[in-house]
Amino acid sequence: MEVEDEIILDDDHDFLEIIEFGFPRKFYQRPNFFEEMDDLNFLKRFRLTKQATMSVLELIENQLEFENDLNNSVSPINQLLTTLLFYASSSHQINVGDYMCMNQSTVSRIVKKVSQQIAALRNQFIQMPTTPEEIISTQNKFYRVARFPRVIGCLDGTHVKIRSPGGEDSEVYRNRKSYFSINVQLVCDSDLKISNIVARWPGSAHDATIFNNSRLKTLFEAGHFRSAIMLGDSGYGLKQYLLTPLLNPITRPQQLYNESHIRTRNCIERTNGVWKRRFPVLCYGLRCEMETGLTIIVATAVLHNIAINMRDDVPPPPNDINAEELDYLIAQGQIPVINVNENINYDFRTDLINNHFANL
């Protein structure tokens, strides 16, 4: 005759929990990854060095603290590590929960909360140069790349995959490669830091449409950046402050202009690659609410800049992510350019070619 396993109660508290929940609640014993894991494996798993992680924690720790330690509350450092692990994953919260010894629902709440606090640091870590000294310094750094004058940023759009948002307007998020995405506008400097980000437009929106409706364009047209310029691909309209490549360069100065333009604008493509390799969740797709997804995009941009400030190396992919697959997904985020009318300010670009590149 089989005997059922006996439930042993440690005290009256366990007995009351069985009455309330039907079974004793399970309290997880969470490992201390920060102290137990060596530096290399920590960087590979959580995508930031321990030093950079502590720098981030110092900025948001007060907002993550609980008033008391009831119900085995998750410490601020474990909340941050849980969020970083999610950013390093293929967006499966249940796997993150298994690794961090917590329920999937807890992971979901933590990722949302921590991402909001990191994204709130946006104005501190994502900035265009504004003072004359900052503008000149940025221009000099860009000039050393390929001798293109007056550049303070390179502009491009990149797609971050999301799940279908549902509803009547869901198809507006389907891009020209037929998957659902957010078209994110990025501006970078020569150090590959993100200096401006717009993360709210659906995948079907054209890069030029996003820029034309951005605050950044308004600032340029108001002369906020003086005589500085940005570089963009042929998907943008040619402006006095936004230069695009020539479609059919013929003369030697024109060829030099295009060559310098391409080499300098390569900074934004490298920035996009480093950003997404550091946080693979941006490639595999954000399986969360739309608002949380947009917050995650901005939060990872903040962390990307912090990592560059701390001189963190770009970590290799985690063990559960294939490097070739990740590179393929990064490439998928770049939608082919649709050329736009480039007659506006044609004379300004011609003058720059004749007065600068003809003398190189």
MOCOR-V758846 format. One record per pair of residues at least 12 apart in sequence whose C-alpha atoms are under 8 Angstrom apart, sorted by sequence separation. I is the first residue (numbers start at 1). J is the second residue. D is the distance in whole Angstrom. If there is no record, write none. Layout:
i=I j=J d=D
i=I j=J d=D
//
This chain:
i=64 j=76 d=5
i=139 j=151 d=5
i=185 j=197 d=6
i=186 j=198 d=7
i=229 j=241 d=4
i=230 j=242 d=5
i=231 j=243 d=5
i=232 j=244 d=5
i=233 j=245 d=6
i=245 j=257 d=8
i=246 j=258 d=6
i=94 j=107 d=8
i=138 j=151 d=7
i=139 j=152 d=5
i=184 j=197 d=7
i=185 j=198 d=5
i=228 j=241 d=7
i=229 j=242 d=6
i=230 j=243 d=6
i=231 j=244 d=6
i=232 j=245 d=8
i=234 j=247 d=8
i=245 j=258 d=6
i=82 j=96 d=7
i=93 j=107 d=6
i=138 j=152 d=6
i=184 j=198 d=6
i=185 j=199 d=7
i=227 j=241 d=7
i=229 j=243 d=7
i=61 j=76 d=6
i=64 j=79 d=8
i=82 j=97 d=8
i=93 j=108 d=7
i=184 j=199 d=5
i=282 j=297 d=7
i=34 j=50 d=7
i=61 j=77 d=8
i=164 j=180 d=6
i=183 j=199 d=7
i=184 j=200 d=7
i=198 j=214 d=8
i=245 j=261 d=7
i=135 j=152 d=7
i=163 j=180 d=6
i=182 j=199 d=7
i=183 j=200 d=7
i=184 j=201 d=7
i=244 j=261 d=8
i=245 j=262 d=8
i=82 j=100 d=7
i=161 j=179 d=7
i=162 j=180 d=6
i=163 j=181 d=8
i=182 j=200 d=7
i=183 j=201 d=6
i=57 j=76 d=8
i=161 j=180 d=6
i=162 j=181 d=5
i=182 j=201 d=6
i=183 j=202 d=6
i=57 j=77 d=7
i=161 j=181 d=4
i=162 j=182 d=7
i=182 j=202 d=5
i=183 j=203 d=5
i=160 j=181 d=5
i=161 j=182 d=7
i=181 j=202 d=6
i=182 j=203 d=5
i=183 j=204 d=8
i=220 j=241 d=7
i=279 j=300 d=7
i=159 j=181 d=6
i=160 j=182 d=5
i=181 j=203 d=5
i=183 j=205 d=7
i=185 j=207 d=7
i=57 j=80 d=7
i=129 j=152 d=8
i=159 j=182 d=6
i=160 j=183 d=7
i=180 j=203 d=6
i=83 j=107 d=8
i=159 j=183 d=5
i=160 j=184 d=7
i=183 j=207 d=8
i=82 j=107 d=7
i=86 j=111 d=8
i=158 j=183 d=6
i=159 j=184 d=6
i=185 j=210 d=7
i=275 j=300 d=8
i=157 j=183 d=6
i=158 j=184 d=5
i=185 j=211 d=8
i=275 j=301 d=7
i=278 j=304 d=8
i=83 j=110 d=7
i=157 j=184 d=5
i=158 j=185 d=7
i=175 j=202 d=8
i=176 j=203 d=8
i=208 j=235 d=6
i=82 j=110 d=7
i=83 j=111 d=5
i=157 j=185 d=4
i=158 j=186 d=8
i=174 j=202 d=8
i=175 j=203 d=5
i=176 j=204 d=7
i=207 j=235 d=7
i=208 j=236 d=5
i=82 j=111 d=7
i=156 j=185 d=6
i=157 j=186 d=6
i=173 j=202 d=5
i=174 j=203 d=5
i=175 j=204 d=5
i=207 j=236 d=7
i=208 j=237 d=7
i=275 j=304 d=6
i=155 j=185 d=7
i=156 j=186 d=6
i=172 j=202 d=6
i=173 j=203 d=5
i=174 j=204 d=6
i=175 j=205 d=8
i=231 j=261 d=7
i=79 j=110 d=6
i=83 j=114 d=7
i=155 j=186 d=6
i=156 j=187 d=7
i=172 j=203 d=7
i=173 j=204 d=6
i=79 j=111 d=8
i=83 j=115 d=7
i=155 j=187 d=5
i=172 j=204 d=6
i=154 j=187 d=5
i=155 j=188 d=7
i=232 j=265 d=7
i=80 j=114 d=7
i=153 j=187 d=6
i=154 j=188 d=6
i=231 j=265 d=6
i=46 j=81 d=7
i=79 j=114 d=7
i=153 j=188 d=5
i=154 j=189 d=7
i=153 j=189 d=5
i=278 j=314 d=6
i=47 j=84 d=7
i=152 j=189 d=7
i=153 j=190 d=8
i=277 j=314 d=8
i=278 j=315 d=6
i=46 j=84 d=5
i=47 j=85 d=8
i=277 j=315 d=8
i=46 j=85 d=5
i=277 j=316 d=8
i=278 j=317 d=8
i=45 j=85 d=7
i=274 j=314 d=7
i=277 j=317 d=7
i=47 j=88 d=7
i=46 j=88 d=6
i=153 j=195 d=8
i=45 j=88 d=7
i=283 j=326 d=7
i=159 j=203 d=7
i=27 j=72 d=7
i=145 j=190 d=8
i=284 j=329 d=7
i=280 j=326 d=7
i=283 j=329 d=6
i=142 j=189 d=8
i=283 j=330 d=6
i=142 j=190 d=6
i=141 j=190 d=6
i=277 j=326 d=7
i=64 j=114 d=7
i=157 j=207 d=6
i=277 j=327 d=8
i=283 j=333 d=8
i=138 j=189 d=7
i=156 j=207 d=7
i=138 j=190 d=8
i=277 j=330 d=8
i=63 j=117 d=7
i=276 j=330 d=7
i=60 j=117 d=6
i=273 j=330 d=7
i=60 j=118 d=7
i=56 j=118 d=8
i=127 j=194 d=8
i=128 j=195 d=5
i=126 j=194 d=6
i=127 j=195 d=5
i=128 j=196 d=6
i=31 j=100 d=8
i=126 j=195 d=5
i=127 j=196 d=6
i=30 j=100 d=7
i=126 j=196 d=6
i=30 j=101 d=6
i=126 j=197 d=8
i=29 j=101 d=7
i=28 j=101 d=6
i=28 j=102 d=7
i=155 j=230 d=7
i=192 j=267 d=6
i=152 j=228 d=6
i=153 j=229 d=7
i=154 j=230 d=5
i=155 j=231 d=6
i=156 j=232 d=6
i=191 j=267 d=8
i=192 j=268 d=7
i=150 j=227 d=7
i=151 j=228 d=6
i=152 j=229 d=6
i=153 j=230 d=5
i=154 j=231 d=5
i=155 j=232 d=5
i=156 j=233 d=7
i=190 j=267 d=6
i=194 j=271 d=8
i=150 j=228 d=5
i=151 j=229 d=5
i=152 j=230 d=6
i=153 j=231 d=7
i=154 j=232 d=6
i=155 j=233 d=8
i=189 j=267 d=7
i=192 j=270 d=7
i=193 j=271 d=7
i=150 j=229 d=6
i=151 j=230 d=5
i=188 j=267 d=7
i=189 j=268 d=8
i=192 j=271 d=5
i=151 j=231 d=7
i=188 j=268 d=6
i=187 j=268 d=7
i=186 j=268 d=8
i=188 j=271 d=7
i=139 j=228 d=8
i=135 j=225 d=7
i=135 j=228 d=8
i=130 j=224 d=8
i=200 j=294 d=7
i=130 j=225 d=7
i=199 j=294 d=6
i=129 j=225 d=8
i=257 j=353 d=6
i=199 j=297 d=7
i=199 j=298 d=7
i=254 j=353 d=6
i=253 j=353 d=6
i=257 j=357 d=6
i=197 j=298 d=7
i=253 j=354 d=7
i=256 j=357 d=6
i=235 j=337 d=5
i=234 j=337 d=7
i=235 j=338 d=5
i=236 j=339 d=7
i=237 j=340 d=6
i=238 j=341 d=8
i=254 j=357 d=8
i=233 j=337 d=8
i=234 j=338 d=7
i=235 j=339 d=5
i=236 j=340 d=6
i=237 j=341 d=6
i=238 j=342 d=5
i=253 j=357 d=5
i=234 j=339 d=5
i=235 j=340 d=6
i=237 j=342 d=6
i=238 j=343 d=7
i=239 j=344 d=6
i=240 j=345 d=6
i=253 j=358 d=5
i=234 j=340 d=7
i=238 j=344 d=6
i=239 j=345 d=6
i=243 j=349 d=7
i=252 j=358 d=8
i=194 j=301 d=7
i=237 j=344 d=8
i=238 j=345 d=6
i=238 j=346 d=7
i=240 j=348 d=6
i=148 j=257 d=8
i=240 j=349 d=8
i=154 j=264 d=8
i=155 j=265 d=8
i=194 j=304 d=8
i=154 j=265 d=6
i=193 j=304 d=7
i=194 j=305 d=7
i=148 j=260 d=6
i=156 j=268 d=7
i=193 j=305 d=5
i=147 j=260 d=7
i=148 j=261 d=7
i=154 j=267 d=7
i=155 j=268 d=7
i=146 j=260 d=5
i=154 j=268 d=6
i=158 j=272 d=7
i=146 j=261 d=8
i=193 j=308 d=7
i=148 j=264 d=7
i=192 j=308 d=8
i=146 j=263 d=6
i=145 j=263 d=7
i=146 j=264 d=6
i=145 j=264 d=6
i=161 j=282 d=7
i=142 j=264 d=7
i=160 j=282 d=6
i=161 j=283 d=6
i=163 j=285 d=7
i=160 j=283 d=6
i=161 j=284 d=7
i=162 j=285 d=5
i=163 j=286 d=6
i=161 j=285 d=4
i=162 j=286 d=5
i=163 j=287 d=6
i=165 j=289 d=8
i=160 j=285 d=7
i=161 j=286 d=6
i=162 j=287 d=6
i=163 j=288 d=8
i=165 j=290 d=7
i=160 j=286 d=8
i=162 j=293 d=8
i=177 j=335 d=7
i=176 j=335 d=7
i=161 j=333 d=8
i=160 j=333 d=7
i=159 j=333 d=5
i=126 j=301 d=8
i=158 j=333 d=6
i=159 j=334 d=7
i=119 j=295 d=6
i=122 j=298 d=7
i=126 j=302 d=7
i=158 j=334 d=6
i=159 j=335 d=8
i=115 j=292 d=8
i=119 j=296 d=7
i=122 j=299 d=8
i=125 j=302 d=6
i=157 j=334 d=8
i=158 j=335 d=7
i=116 j=295 d=6
i=119 j=298 d=6
i=120 j=299 d=8
i=126 j=305 d=7
i=112 j=292 d=6
i=115 j=295 d=6
i=116 j=296 d=8
i=119 j=299 d=4
i=122 j=302 d=6
i=125 j=305 d=7
i=115 j=296 d=6
i=118 j=299 d=5
i=119 j=300 d=8
i=121 j=302 d=7
i=125 j=306 d=7
i=116 j=299 d=7
i=119 j=302 d=7
i=112 j=296 d=8
i=115 j=299 d=6
i=118 j=302 d=7
i=118 j=303 d=8
i=88 j=278 d=7
i=89 j=279 d=8
i=90 j=280 d=7
i=91 j=281 d=6
i=88 j=279 d=5
i=89 j=280 d=6
i=90 j=281 d=5
i=87 j=279 d=5
i=88 j=280 d=5
i=89 j=281 d=5
i=87 j=280 d=6
i=88 j=281 d=6
i=90 j=283 d=8
i=91 j=284 d=7
i=87 j=281 d=5
i=90 j=284 d=5
i=91 j=285 d=7
i=86 j=281 d=7
i=87 j=282 d=8
i=90 j=285 d=7
i=91 j=286 d=6
i=92 j=287 d=8
i=91 j=287 d=6
i=87 j=300 d=8
i=89 j=318 d=8
i=88 j=318 d=7
i=47 j=278 d=6
i=90 j=321 d=8
i=47 j=279 d=7
i=89 j=321 d=8
i=52 j=306 d=7
i=52 j=307 d=6
i=52 j=310 d=6
i=48 j=307 d=7
i=52 j=312 d=8
i=49 j=312 d=7
i=48 j=312 d=7
i=47 j=314 d=8
i=48 j=315 d=8
i=47 j=315 d=6
i=44 j=315 d=5
i=43 j=315 d=6
i=44 j=316 d=6
i=44 j=317 d=7
i=45 j=318 d=6
i=44 j=318 d=6
//
